[in-house]
Amino acid sequence: PGHMRPNRWWVAAALVGLLALAASANSIVNGFAYDDIYTIVRDPRAHALSAWWTEFTGTYWSVRWGGDGYRPMTRLAFRLAWAIGDGSPMPFHAMNIVVHLAGSVAVFWLATALLPFAAAWMAAAFYAVHPVHAEAIANSVGIAELFVLLLLVTSAALYIHGRRAGPVTWRRWLAIATLYAFACFFKEHAIVLPAVLLFAELLVVPDRLSVRQRITNLRLPMLVLTVVAVAFLWARTSAVRGVSGFVPAIPFQTLNLTSGDRFLTMIGAAPEWFRLLLWPQRLMTDYAPPYLDMAEGPSLIQLPGALLLIGTFGLIVACWRRSPVTSFGIIWIVLTLLPVSNLILPTGVLLAERTLMLPSVGAMIAICSAIPW
């Protein structure tokens, strides 16, 4: 990437952007649907630019609809799009398309730090047209996923490109910390960025220093990112109840599942993650029983998912030195999927295609790492 002709990069980036546009442009004529109705159309907060700062002390969902979540930047995006179109859905969808296009180009920039040029372009091209992104792009509320993707991928690219040129400058760290703060306030799963950067340092950054010395050099910048994360969590816990911030998904509530059964349920659902990331031939608006089995203790239903997950972690270990970009891509999937996986904390959905937008970046990088091989 350091020796790449600028014109060649921009032509390739433009082609990625055109693919993203071709895959998403038809959503411009969409109306409001599903969560759009409750968080935008029926929520008066989205209909005015006045008192915009109150979004930083309020919840994502209005009290009328449960008072869950904390995404002030997303709600500010709603206000802006509503003001531009005077309530028309078109500005919302136009914003989604533009941010998806920018995110696809950002994926290309990140990939060029990890892969040969052709493989990097393929990873970005696959990302740009991945069918699993349809839900996030086509729904107005998907702007949260799209902005988190753009900001986190740009942050990771800033770090890896910077490290490949030497130590990361404080100006670049300041840019990363700023993007990180904005991403967290768009949607909470952006919190994982420091872990992504740590594994990037261990796996895909060439450096002759020992691992201990490299981690020591990261202590102060990571402290800055930790301060950003703590500030976000403090603001969030001031607005919402509980660590999760969301009422658990209805199947978790109605069946009153234990933490162990919730964990086993998601192990059983793991093949759906693999299917949606690798071969999303069939898409659905809602993943719930009876399509997904709810666990009441261990059973053979969880065996395929358990084997797939064990094999995935085995692949991380096997590729750690032989193909570190492959390991990094898989670790990216794991880290970005954990906050929405229900494996650690219950969330408001069992499984949703929109939550796979950020993990799909790691999947495309891991897959395209096989191209040079």
C-alpha positions as CSV (number, residue, x, y, z in Angstrom):
1,P,0.0,0.0,0.0
2,G,2.9,2.4,0.7
3,H,4.1,2.1,-2.9
4,M,0.7,2.2,-4.5
5,R,0.0,4.8,-7.2
6,P,-2.6,7.3,-5.8
7,N,-4.6,7.3,-9.0
8,R,-4.9,3.5,-8.9
9,W,-6.1,3.6,-5.3
10,W,-8.8,6.2,-6.0
11,V,-10.1,4.3,-9.1
12,A,-10.3,1.1,-7.1
13,A,-12.0,2.9,-4.2
14,A,-14.5,4.5,-6.6
15,L,-15.4,1.1,-8.0
16,V,-16.0,-0.1,-4.5
17,G,-18.2,2.9,-3.9
18,L,-20.2,2.2,-7.1
19,L,-20.8,-1.4,-6.0
20,A,-22.1,-0.1,-2.7
21,L,-24.3,2.4,-4.4
22,A,-25.7,-0.3,-6.9
23,A,-26.5,-2.6,-4.0
24,S,-28.3,0.0,-1.9
25,A,-29.7,2.7,-4.2
26,N,-33.1,1.1,-4.5
27,S,-33.8,1.7,-0.8
28,I,-34.1,5.5,-1.5
29,V,-37.8,5.0,-2.2
30,N,-38.5,3.1,1.0
31,G,-40.9,4.5,3.6
32,F,-40.6,4.1,7.4
33,A,-40.9,0.6,8.7
34,Y,-40.6,-1.4,12.0
35,D,-38.6,0.5,14.6
36,D,-38.6,3.6,12.4
37,I,-42.3,4.1,13.3
38,Y,-41.7,4.2,17.0
39,T,-38.2,5.9,17.2
40,I,-38.9,8.5,14.5
41,V,-42.5,8.9,13.3
42,R,-44.2,8.6,16.7
43,D,-41.4,10.2,18.8
44,P,-41.8,14.0,18.9
45,R,-38.1,14.3,19.9
46,A,-37.1,13.5,16.3
47,H,-39.2,16.2,14.8
48,A,-37.3,19.3,16.0
49,L,-33.7,20.6,16.1
50,S,-34.4,22.6,19.2
51,A,-33.0,21.4,22.6
52,W,-30.9,18.8,20.7
53,W,-28.5,18.5,23.7
54,T,-31.2,16.8,25.7
55,E,-30.5,13.6,23.6
56,F,-27.3,13.1,25.7
57,T,-29.4,12.8,28.9
58,G,-32.3,10.8,27.5
59,T,-32.9,7.3,26.2
60,Y,-33.0,6.0,22.6
61,W,-36.5,4.7,22.9
62,S,-39.0,7.1,24.5
63,V,-40.5,6.3,27.9
64,R,-43.7,5.5,26.0
65,W,-42.0,2.6,24.3
66,G,-39.9,1.3,27.2
67,G,-37.2,3.9,27.7
68,D,-34.4,1.5,26.6
69,G,-31.0,2.2,25.0
70,Y,-28.7,5.2,24.8
71,R,-27.7,6.4,21.3
72,P,-27.7,10.2,21.4
73,M,-25.8,10.7,18.1
74,T,-28.2,8.4,16.3
75,R,-31.1,10.4,17.6
76,L,-29.4,13.6,16.5
77,A,-29.1,12.1,13.0
78,F,-32.8,11.4,13.1
79,R,-33.5,15.1,14.0
80,L,-31.3,16.3,11.1
81,A,-32.8,14.1,8.5
82,W,-36.3,15.0,9.6
83,A,-35.5,18.7,9.4
84,I,-34.0,18.3,5.9
85,G,-37.1,16.5,4.5
86,D,-39.8,17.9,6.8
87,G,-40.7,14.4,7.8
88,S,-40.1,12.7,4.4
89,P,-38.3,9.3,4.7
90,M,-36.2,10.0,1.6
91,P,-33.4,12.0,3.5
92,F,-33.1,9.2,6.0
93,H,-32.5,6.6,3.3
94,A,-30.2,8.9,1.3
95,M,-28.1,9.3,4.5
96,N,-27.9,5.5,4.9
97,I,-26.8,5.0,1.3
98,V,-24.1,7.7,1.5
99,V,-22.8,6.4,4.8
100,H,-22.8,2.8,3.5
101,L,-20.8,4.0,0.4
102,A,-18.3,5.8,2.7
103,G,-18.1,2.7,5.0
104,S,-17.3,0.4,2.0
105,V,-14.5,2.7,0.9
106,A,-13.2,2.7,4.5
107,V,-13.2,-1.1,4.5
108,F,-11.1,-1.0,1.3
109,W,-8.6,1.4,3.0
110,L,-8.4,-0.9,6.1
111,A,-8.0,-4.0,3.8
112,T,-5.1,-2.4,1.9
113,A,-3.1,-2.3,5.2
114,L,-3.7,-6.0,5.6
115,L,-3.8,-7.7,2.2
116,P,-2.3,-7.3,-1.3
117,F,-4.1,-4.8,-3.4
118,A,-6.3,-7.2,-5.4
119,A,-7.3,-9.2,-2.3
120,A,-8.0,-6.0,-0.4
121,W,-10.3,-4.8,-3.3
122,M,-12.1,-8.2,-3.3
123,A,-12.7,-8.0,0.5
124,A,-14.2,-4.5,0.1
125,A,-16.2,-5.4,-2.9
126,F,-17.7,-8.4,-1.1
127,Y,-18.5,-6.2,1.9
128,A,-20.1,-3.5,-0.3
129,V,-22.7,-5.9,-1.8
130,H,-23.1,-8.4,1.1
131,P,-26.8,-9.2,1.3
132,V,-26.9,-9.4,5.2
133,H,-26.5,-5.6,5.2
134,A,-29.9,-5.0,3.6
135,E,-31.7,-4.6,6.9
136,A,-29.4,-1.9,8.3
137,I,-29.3,0.0,5.0
138,A,-33.0,-0.2,4.2
139,N,-34.3,0.8,7.6
140,S,-33.9,4.3,8.8
141,V,-32.8,3.2,12.2
142,G,-29.9,1.3,10.6
143,I,-27.9,4.6,10.5
144,A,-26.6,3.6,13.9
145,E,-24.9,0.4,12.5
146,L,-23.7,2.3,9.4
147,F,-22.0,5.1,11.4
148,V,-20.4,2.7,13.9
149,L,-19.0,0.7,11.0
150,L,-17.6,3.8,9.3
151,L,-16.1,5.2,12.4
152,L,-14.6,1.9,13.8
153,V,-13.2,0.8,10.5
154,T,-11.6,4.2,9.9
155,S,-10.1,4.2,13.4
156,A,-8.6,0.7,12.8
157,A,-7.3,1.8,9.4
158,L,-5.7,4.9,11.0
159,Y,-4.0,2.8,13.6
160,I,-2.7,0.0,11.3
161,H,-1.6,2.3,8.5
162,G,0.1,4.5,11.1
163,R,1.9,1.7,12.8
164,R,3.2,0.3,9.6
165,A,4.9,3.6,9.1
166,G,6.3,3.6,12.6
167,P,5.0,4.7,16.0
168,V,1.5,6.2,15.9
169,T,1.6,10.0,16.4
170,W,-0.4,11.7,19.1
171,R,-2.3,13.6,16.4
172,R,-3.4,10.3,15.0
173,W,-4.3,8.9,18.4
174,L,-6.4,12.0,19.0
175,A,-8.3,11.4,15.8
176,I,-8.8,7.7,16.8
177,A,-10.1,8.7,20.3
178,T,-12.5,11.3,18.7
179,L,-13.9,8.8,16.2
180,Y,-14.2,6.3,19.1
181,A,-16.2,8.7,21.2
182,F,-18.6,9.5,18.3
183,A,-19.0,5.8,17.5
184,C,-19.9,4.9,21.1
185,F,-22.6,7.6,21.2
186,F,-24.0,6.2,17.9
187,K,-24.3,2.7,19.3
188,E,-22.9,0.9,22.3
189,H,-21.2,-2.0,20.6
190,A,-18.5,0.4,19.4
191,I,-17.0,-0.1,22.9
192,V,-14.8,-3.0,21.6
193,L,-12.4,-0.8,19.6
194,P,-9.5,-0.9,22.1
195,A,-9.5,-4.7,22.0
196,V,-9.5,-4.6,18.2
197,L,-6.5,-2.3,18.1
198,L,-4.7,-4.5,20.7
199,F,-5.1,-7.6,18.5
200,A,-4.1,-5.6,15.4
201,E,-0.8,-4.7,17.2
202,L,-0.2,-8.4,18.1
203,L,-1.0,-9.9,14.7
204,V,-0.7,-7.5,11.8
205,V,1.8,-4.8,12.7
206,P,5.4,-5.6,11.9
207,D,7.7,-4.6,14.7
208,R,11.0,-6.1,16.1
209,L,10.2,-5.0,19.6
210,S,9.1,-7.6,22.1
211,V,5.4,-8.1,22.8
212,R,5.9,-6.7,26.3
213,Q,7.6,-3.6,25.1
214,R,4.9,-3.0,22.4
215,I,2.1,-3.3,25.0
216,T,4.0,-1.0,27.3
217,N,4.2,1.6,24.5
218,L,0.4,1.3,24.2
219,R,-0.4,1.9,27.8
220,L,-0.9,5.7,27.6
221,P,-2.9,5.7,24.4
222,M,-5.1,2.9,25.7
223,L,-5.6,4.8,28.9
224,V,-7.0,7.7,26.8
225,L,-9.4,5.3,25.0
226,T,-10.3,3.9,28.4
227,V,-11.2,7.3,29.6
228,V,-13.4,7.8,26.6
229,A,-15.1,4.4,27.2
230,V,-15.7,5.2,30.9
231,A,-17.1,8.6,30.1
232,F,-19.5,7.0,27.7
233,L,-20.5,4.3,30.1
234,W,-21.1,6.9,32.9
235,A,-23.4,8.9,30.6
236,R,-25.2,5.8,29.5
237,T,-25.8,4.4,33.0
238,S,-27.1,7.8,34.0
239,A,-29.8,7.5,31.3
240,V,-30.7,3.7,31.3
241,R,-31.2,1.0,33.8
242,G,-28.9,-2.0,34.2
243,V,-25.6,-2.9,32.5
244,S,-27.3,-4.0,29.3
245,G,-29.6,-1.0,29.0
246,F,-32.3,-3.1,27.3
247,V,-35.1,-5.3,28.4
248,P,-34.1,-8.9,27.4
249,A,-35.7,-10.3,24.2
250,I,-39.2,-11.6,24.7
251,P,-38.3,-15.3,24.4
252,F,-35.8,-14.9,27.2
253,Q,-38.5,-13.2,29.3
254,T,-41.4,-15.5,28.7
255,L,-39.4,-18.7,29.2
256,N,-37.5,-17.2,32.2
257,L,-34.2,-18.7,31.0
258,T,-31.2,-18.9,33.3
259,S,-27.9,-17.4,32.1
260,G,-26.7,-21.0,31.3
261,D,-29.7,-21.7,29.1
262,R,-29.4,-18.3,27.4
263,F,-25.7,-19.2,26.6
264,L,-26.7,-22.7,25.3
265,T,-29.5,-21.1,23.2
266,M,-27.0,-18.9,21.4
267,I,-24.5,-21.8,21.0
268,G,-27.4,-23.6,19.2
269,A,-28.0,-20.5,17.1
270,A,-24.3,-20.1,16.1
271,P,-24.8,-21.9,12.7
272,E,-27.0,-19.0,11.7
273,W,-24.2,-16.5,12.2
274,F,-22.0,-18.6,9.9
275,R,-24.7,-19.0,7.3
276,L,-25.5,-15.3,7.3
277,L,-21.9,-14.2,7.0
278,L,-20.8,-16.8,4.5
279,W,-23.9,-17.8,2.4
280,P,-26.9,-15.4,3.2
281,Q,-29.2,-16.9,0.6
282,R,-32.2,-16.6,2.9
283,L,-32.9,-13.4,4.9
284,M,-35.6,-12.9,7.5
285,T,-37.1,-10.0,9.4
286,D,-37.2,-11.8,12.7
287,Y,-35.2,-14.7,14.2
288,A,-37.2,-16.2,17.0
289,P,-38.8,-19.5,18.1
290,P,-39.7,-21.8,16.5
291,Y,-37.1,-21.0,14.0
292,L,-34.5,-20.8,16.7
293,D,-34.6,-23.4,19.5
294,M,-34.6,-22.1,23.1
295,A,-32.4,-24.3,25.3
296,E,-33.6,-25.8,28.5
297,G,-30.4,-27.6,29.4
298,P,-27.7,-29.2,27.2
299,S,-28.9,-31.1,24.1
300,L,-27.7,-32.4,20.8
301,I,-29.2,-29.3,19.1
302,Q,-26.3,-27.3,20.4
303,L,-23.7,-29.7,19.0
304,P,-23.3,-28.2,15.5
305,G,-22.9,-24.7,16.9
306,A,-20.4,-25.9,19.5
307,L,-18.3,-27.7,16.9
308,L,-18.3,-24.7,14.6
309,L,-17.2,-22.4,17.4
310,I,-14.5,-24.8,18.6
311,G,-13.3,-25.1,15.0
312,T,-13.2,-21.3,14.6
313,F,-11.1,-20.8,17.7
314,G,-8.9,-23.7,16.5
315,L,-8.4,-21.8,13.2
316,I,-7.4,-18.6,15.0
317,V,-4.7,-20.6,16.8
318,A,-3.6,-22.5,13.7
319,C,-3.3,-19.3,11.6
320,W,-1.7,-17.1,14.4
321,R,1.8,-17.3,12.9
322,R,1.1,-18.9,9.5
323,S,-1.5,-16.4,8.3
324,P,-2.0,-13.7,11.0
325,V,-4.4,-11.7,8.8
326,T,-6.8,-14.7,8.8
327,S,-6.6,-14.8,12.6
328,F,-7.1,-11.1,12.9
329,G,-10.2,-11.2,10.6
330,I,-11.7,-14.0,12.7
331,I,-10.9,-12.2,16.0
332,W,-12.6,-9.1,14.5
333,I,-15.7,-11.2,14.0
334,V,-15.6,-12.5,17.6
335,L,-15.0,-9.1,19.3
336,T,-17.6,-7.2,17.3
337,L,-20.2,-10.0,17.7
338,L,-19.8,-10.4,21.5
339,P,-21.7,-7.4,22.6
340,V,-24.8,-8.4,20.6
341,S,-24.4,-12.2,20.9
342,N,-26.4,-12.7,24.2
343,L,-23.5,-14.8,25.4
344,I,-22.4,-12.3,28.0
345,L,-25.4,-10.1,28.6
346,P,-29.0,-10.5,27.3
347,T,-30.0,-8.0,24.6
348,G,-33.3,-7.0,23.1
349,V,-33.0,-9.5,20.2
350,L,-32.0,-13.1,19.8
351,L,-30.3,-12.6,16.5
352,A,-30.6,-9.8,13.9
353,E,-29.0,-9.3,10.5
354,R,-28.3,-5.7,11.2
355,T,-25.9,-6.7,14.1
356,L,-23.7,-8.6,11.6
357,M,-22.7,-5.5,9.6
358,L,-19.5,-4.9,11.7
359,P,-18.6,-8.6,12.0
360,S,-18.9,-9.0,8.3
361,V,-15.8,-6.8,7.8
362,G,-13.7,-9.4,9.6
363,A,-15.4,-12.2,7.7
364,M,-14.5,-10.7,4.3
365,I,-10.9,-10.0,5.4
366,A,-10.5,-13.6,6.7
367,I,-11.9,-15.0,3.5
368,C,-9.9,-12.8,1.2
369,S,-6.7,-13.6,3.1
370,A,-6.9,-16.9,1.2
371,I,-6.5,-15.1,-2.1
372,P,-2.7,-14.6,-1.9
373,W,-2.3,-18.1,-0.5
